[in-house]
Each structure stands twice: as C-alpha cells, then as structure tokens.
Amino acid sequence: MRLALAFALFASPAFADSPDAWEEFAQNITRACLALVQDPGLSTIEVSPHGSQSYGAALVTLTADYGTDRMICIYEKLSGVAELTTPLPQE
C-alpha cells in the first residue's frame, strides 16, 4: 500500500521538476478544460503554472457574439478530471 501511494505521489505532475514536465502539465489542463466548453466562440485559457498541491487551475475566457464569459477550470492532478465553474459575474 505504501509503495502504491508513494508511486502515485511521485508520478503526479505536482512533483514535476523539469520545464518539459510542467509544459506537459499545462497542455493536459488546457485539453481537459477546452473539452468542457460547450458554447461556440473563441476560447482562450490561462493556466496557473503549477496550481496547488492537488489541483491545477486555469482561467477560461469565451468570446462569442453575445459577449465574453470568464470561468474557472479546476483540474485534479491525480485523476486528470476537470470541472468548469459557471461564468464569473461581469464587472
């Protein structure tokens, strides 16, 4: 059990230490978050470079005919599952 836990922790992107590993982490978040965007329009993603210990995070901006929406995408590092919030209120 301890060996499996240690492997899971060290295999996680949270422990990546090379620029290539962090780039792969950002690409994984970008793909997972873009897959959740359902509305037509231009989507851009700003990925937090390292996230937190357990989660990656990104700001998703969707620009469409009706205006611009900003949402937060949360990415669980161990499972690779992402969730998208509802749009943030307009300022």
VOGU-3710 file (C-alpha; in Angstrom, 3 decimals, decimal comma):
1> mrlalafalf> 0,000/0,000/0,000  2,775/2,441/0,911  4,612/1,686/-2,304  1,484/2,364/-4,385  0,886/5,654/-2,572  4,495/6,727/-2,995  4,374/5,881/-6,688  1,110/7,807/-7,157  2,533/10,851/-5,422  5,807/10,926/-7,303
11> aspafadspd> 4,173/10,130/-10,652  1,872/13,103/-10,174  2,534/16,346/-12,091  2,615/18,056/-8,696  6,171/16,745/-8,353  7,345/17,565/-11,849  10,617/19,432/-11,831  11,587/19,865/-15,456  10,319/22,540/-17,836  9,102/19,788/-20,187
21> aweefaqnit> 7,070/18,174/-17,409  5,442/21,491/-16,497  4,669/22,143/-20,175  3,001/18,727/-20,431  1,032/19,523/-17,265  -0,206/22,804/-18,814  -1,151/21,017/-22,052  -3,127/18,393/-20,113  -5,075/21,088/-18,266  -5,704/23,008/-21,485
31> raclalvqdp> -7,076/19,932/-23,275  -9,247/18,886/-20,346  -10,677/22,375/-19,851  -11,347/23,068/-23,531  -13,226/19,761/-23,762  -15,716/21,151/-21,220  -16,536/24,351/-23,137  -19,913/23,811/-24,811  -20,639/27,265/-26,258  -19,488/28,292/-29,714
41> glstievsph> -16,956/31,052/-29,793  -13,276/31,704/-29,290  -11,885/30,121/-26,113  -8,611/31,117/-24,520  -7,049/29,532/-21,458  -4,585/30,965/-18,949  -3,101/28,101/-16,920  -1,702/28,683/-13,445  1,897/27,467/-13,919  1,899/24,964/-11,041
51> gsqsygaalv> -1,539/25,062/-9,432  -1,783/23,791/-5,875  -0,539/20,534/-4,412  -3,662/18,646/-5,553  -5,190/20,778/-8,298  -4,330/22,637/-11,449  -6,314/25,757/-12,276  -6,990/27,817/-15,352  -8,974/30,875/-16,317  -11,125/30,121/-19,371
61> tltadygtdr> -12,338/33,072/-21,427  -15,038/32,523/-24,029  -15,685/35,293/-26,537  -18,846/34,975/-28,623  -21,422/37,190/-30,340  -23,241/37,774/-27,041  -20,114/38,962/-25,193  -17,381/37,497/-23,055  -17,648/34,911/-20,279  -14,882/34,028/-17,835
71> miciyeklsg> -14,916/30,708/-15,984  -12,509/28,832/-13,755  -11,410/25,337/-14,666  -10,256/23,110/-11,824  -8,157/20,056/-12,724  -7,494/17,252/-10,248  -3,857/16,253/-10,763  -4,105/12,600/-9,714  -7,245/11,681/-11,671  -6,921/14,120/-14,573
81> vaelttplpq> -10,598/15,079/-14,168  -11,515/18,705/-14,840  -14,556/20,756/-13,852  -15,671/24,134/-15,134  -17,434/26,743/-12,987  -20,359/28,803/-14,159  -19,358/32,174/-15,656  -17,989/34,767/-13,249  -20,148/37,865/-12,812  -19,414/40,714/-15,192
91> e> -17,745/43,721/-13,591
//
